[in-house]
């Protein structure tokens, strides 16, 4: 087949499709048997989308007369879909390394929060930071996520708690979305905490009457692009009634519901999310049996965050029960000043060890299901014709090494590719080679 194409990946030992029949998500049985091709190649077109996937000899004959901007010989290597990080808080100033020492000494999350630390510490520093300062650190964090294989990242605001700073954060996210080769799903999280000097009811009214109308105005003018609305539904923060009001108002302005629920206390957040048609709910360490059943019925994704449970010494989310009962299980890093992890391979490893997921389940949860949690599984999360050419090449004969080698992604990942363009290349790879 003659013509010009962007990329040829040739002769992969394993090419992990994850799924190959247009699935929007995978449940337990589908996650157990991922689609994997052996001795396979793929082609990405000039539009950044996958044009062909199949046995290497078939692809090579079919595209014998074609020209490619780039070719990579993947002999002995594995190709996987780009990883999707379904939950992060990456725009902020002022780290909280001192709080890690407090946690190790026995202080709880809410004890630190009530002492003026936690979110409020970060809010103070983020409000003072310039937009340029926030963009510089955000860009650096996204680059680190990308080097660890993430090609689509959900990015929240939420360290402003006033309209001015929330908009500043959303402008920073929008700037990165336009300037960088990485997929971004933008989330307004103005209800991340109750601002000092306000009650939860006053904060809720401010968000509904002032924040959301301004967001809608800026969306319509094209100044920012926001996909999701988030609320921290938690005891001492936003109760169920306030959460309902904010989420419904956000939904009415066209935002997907994707919120924090049932993390530290059972709040019936899962039941609320299912009722409101939420795309996803995150955390769920304290979810009820009724909430799990409601999420399964509503096809509301559970974004589980094993790093948070690990670092805060919380009860692990009930991944096995959720999978057994038909919930769409996804994964996220929860990168933030309180859970400082850029690496989805490490998240998958923790999901396997601490939440008793299989490696197949963890990979599906960090690809197709994480994409579904962001409403993007029609374009991301698997290697299929027509989807975006977001790919990770690892220097191993079995894809499972990406999870098995805890903390080993720095040497395992040879290339990260977005829309068929190499956005990260390991220094040990040498020059790109033709097959």
N, C-alpha and C positions, 0 to 999 in steps of 0.2 A: 504494500500500500504506500504510494508516494505521498508526499506532503511534508509539512514542517510541524515539529512537535517540540515541546519544552524539555522532556526528560524521558530517558529510558533507564529503568532499573532491570538489570539482566542477571539471570541465573541464580536467583535467591535459593538458598537451601530450604528455607521455610518462608512462605509468604502468608502471613496470618491475616485473613480477611476479617475475622471475628464473625461476621455474618454476610451472606451474599445474595439475599433474596428480598431486599427492600424492607427488612424488619425495622420498625421504629424503636424497638427495645427488645431485650431478651429477658425472659423469666428463667427460673431455676433450670428447667430441663434444657432450654436453648443455650444457657451459659455453660452447661456441662459439656457440650459438644461443639466447640468453636470450629468454624471453617478454616482449614489450613491447607494450602497448596505446597507441593514439594517441587523443587527444580523449576521455579516459575519466574516469569518476568511481568513487568507492567509498563504502561506508557501513559504519560501525562501530557495533555495538549497545551497549546499556547494560552488557552483560557484558564489554565490552572486546575482543570478537572481531569479525572481519570478516564482514559479512552479505551484501554484494553488491559485485561488481566488474564493470565492463563499459563499453560505449560510453556517453558522457555523456547522449545523448538518451534511451536506453533506461532508464538509472537514474533520470533525472529524471521520466519518465512513471510509472515503477513506484512511486516514493516521493513522488508529488505531494501526497498527503494526510498525509504523515508530519511529525512535529515532531523537531527536532534540538537538542541542547544547544549544539552549535557547528557552524558552517559555514565553510569556507575556500574562497575562489575561487582555484583553481590555474591560471587561464588563463596560458598562456605558460611554465608551470613544470613541473618533473618531480617525480614521487613515486616513491620507492624504499623497499624494506624497511628497517627499522632495521638498522644494522650490528651484527655480532656480533664481539666481541673474544675470541678463543678461548684467550688465554694472557696473564695479568697477575700481577704481584706488587705489589699496591697498598697493603698495610698495613705500614707501617714508620715508624721515626723515624730522623733523622740522615741528611742527604743526603751524597752522595759526589762533589761537584763537584771536590774536590781530586784525586780519582783520574782524572778525565777528563784533567787536565793531565798526569798520569803516563802515561796511555795514549798521549797525543799525543807524548810524549817517547820512546815505544818500549817501555814496560813491557807485558808480556802479561797476560792475565786471571789465569793461574795464578801468575805472579810476584807480582802484587798480593795474591792470595789467600794465598799462602804467607808473605807479609810481615805478615800480620795484618789486611790490608785486605779489601776485597770483602765477601762475605757476613758474615764475622765482625765487621767494623766495624758493619754494620747491626744484627746480632744484639745487640751490646753496648748500642746506643742503644735498640733496641726493647724489650729486657728492662727497661730503666729507665723507659720511658714508661708513663704511666697509660693505662688503657683509654679514658678520656675524651679524652686527647690523641691517641691513635691514631684514635679515631672521628672527631674533628674534621678531621684531615688526610685521612683516607680519604674522608670525605664530600665534601670539596673536590675531591679527585682524580676521584671518580665524576662530579661535576657537570661537570668539564672534559671528561671522556670523552663524557658525554651531549651536551654542546654540539657536539662533533665528530661526532655522529651515532650513537654506540654506544648501543644499547638493551638489549643483553644482554652481560654481561661475566663471564668466568671470573676468580675472585679466589682467590689462594692464601695460605695461611699459609706458614711456612717461615723466618721470621727470629726464631724463639724457640729451637728446637733443644732445648728442655726442655718437659716437659708443661705446666707452669704458663703459660709464655708462648705456646705454641702454642694452648692453650685460650683465652687472652686474645685472640689474634688472631681465632680462629674466632668468639668471642662478638661481636667488633667487626663481622665480616662478617655475622653473623646479625642484628645490630642494624640495619645498613644495609639488609639484605634486607627487613626488616619496615617500616622507616621511610621508605624512598625509593622514588620511582617509577622504578625501573630493574631489569631482570632481572639476577639474580646466580646464577652456578653456583659453589658453594663447594668449594674443594679443600684437603684436608689434605696439607701438604708438609713434614712433620716431618723427612724425610730429604733436606733441601735441602743439608746439609753435615754433616760429622762434627763433633760438638761438641768443643771443646777439653777435653783430659783423658780422652777416650774413644777407643777404636779403632772402626773401622767395624763390627766384629762386635759389640762392646758396645753401640754405638748401635742396631744392628739389633735386638738382643735387647730393648733398652729399648722400642723402638717397638712390637714385636710383643707383648711381655708386659705393658706398662704403658699406652702411648699408645692403641693401638687398642681395647683393652677399655674404657677410659674414654670414648673417642669413642662407642662403641656404646651405652654406658649413657646418655650425654647425648643421643644421638640418640633413643633410646627414650623418654626423659622429655620430649622436645620442647624442650630448652634450646638446642640448636643443630641445624642442618641441614647435613650435609656430603654432597656429591655424588660427589667424585672423590678418588683417592689418587695422589700424585705422589712420585717419587724422582728425584734427580739421579744418574743412572747415568753415572759418569765416572771416568777414571783418577785415582787419588788421592782419590776421594770414596767412592761406593758402587760396588763391583764388580758383576759380573753375578750372582753367587750371592746376595749381600746384597740386590740389587735384586729378584731373583726371590722371595726369602723375604718381603720387605715387601709387594710387590705382591700376591702370592697371599694373604697374610694379610688385606690390605685388601679384596680381592675376596671373601674368605670372610665378611667382615662386611657385605657388600652395597654396597661402593663401586665405582664405575667406575674402571678403570685408565686414567690419562691422565698420562704421565710424560715427563721430559726424557731424551733419548737421542741418542747418536752426535753430540754437539756438537763437542767439541774433539779427541776421538780415536775411531777406529772401535772400538766396544765390542760389536757384535752386539746392540745394544738393539732394533733393529727386528725381528730374528728372534725375540727373547724376547717382545716385545710381541704379535707375531702369534700365537705359541704360547699365550700366556696369555689371548688374547681381549681385548686392550686396545681401548678405544674410540678412543684417539688417542695419538700420540707426537709430541713437540715437538722442534724444532731440526733434527736429522738432517743437519747440514752434512757429516758424515763417514760417512753411511750407506753400506752395501755394496750391490752389485748384488743379492745374494741377499736382503738385507733389504727392498729395494724390491719385489722379486717376492713376498716373504712378506706384506708389508703389503697389496699389491693383492689377493692371494688371500683374506686374512682380513678385507677391508673395514675395515681399521684406518686412520683418518684421519691424514694427515701435517699437523701444524700448523707451518707455516713462518713464520719470524720475520725478515723482511728488515731490520728495524731493528737487530737484534743483530749480524747479519753485517756490516752497514754500520758500526756504531759500534765493534765490536771488530776490524774489518778481517779477518774470517774468510772462508774460502771460502764462496761463495754456495751455499745448498741447491740441489739438482738438480731444480728445479721441472719443467722440460721433460721430463726423463727419467721422473720420477714420473707426470706426466700421460700421457705416451705409453704407459706400462706399466700404466695403469689404477688408479693410486692416487687416493684421495679427497684432494684437496689443499685445505687450509684455511689461514687466515691469523690471526695474532695480533700485538699490538703488543709483547709482552714488556715492558710498562711495569714498570720497577723502578729502583732508584737507579743502576744500571749502564747502563740504556737508557731515557732519560727521554723517552718519547713517548706522548702521550695520543690521538693522531689516527689512526684507521683509514684515512681518506682518504690520509694521507701513507704509511701502510703499503702501501696498494694501489699508489700511485705507485711506491714503491721496488720492489715485487714486479714491476711491469711493466718498469722500467728495468734493474734489476740481476738479476732472475731470469728475464727474458724471457717473462713471462706477458702475455697480451693483456688489455685492459681488461675484456672480458667474463669472462675467467677469474678475474681479480682480484676482481671484484664477486661472482661466485658463491662464491669462496673466502672472502669476508668476510661472507657471508650464509648461504645454505643449508648449505654445507659446514662452516662454522664452527659453526653450530647442531648439525649432525650430530656434530661432534667433542665436543660437550658432551651428546649424547644428547637434544637438544631440537628436532630438525628437524620433529617432528610439530606443534609449536606456534609455531616461530620460523623466520626465515630466508627467507621468501618472502611475497608478497601473494596469499593464497588464502582462499576462504571457509572459516570455521571456525578459522583461525589468529588468533593475537593481533594486535591492531591496532597494531603497532609500525612507525612510518613516518618517513621523512625527506623534507621538501619542499625542493627547491633552486630558486633563482631563476635558471634557465637553460633554454634550449629543448632542450638535449641532456643526458642524464644523465652522459655521459662527462666533463663539466666537473668533476665531483667528484673525478676522478682526475687529469685533465689539468692542473688548476690547482694545482700543488704548493704546499701551505701556504695555499691560498685558501679553505678551508672556512669561515673566520670570516665572510666576506661572502656566500658562496654559500648556506649553509644558512639558510633562513628559519624553518623549524619542525622540531622533533623531537617526535614523538608516541609515547606508550606507552600501550597499552590504550585507544586513542582519546582520550587526554587530552594536551593540549599541555603538555609539560614544559620546553620551551625555545622562546622566540620571539625572533628577531633584532630588535633595537631599530629597525632600518630598515624593518620590515614595516608599521608603523602599526597601526591597529585591524584586527581580523579582519573580513573582508568577506563578505557574503552574495552568492550568485550571482544 
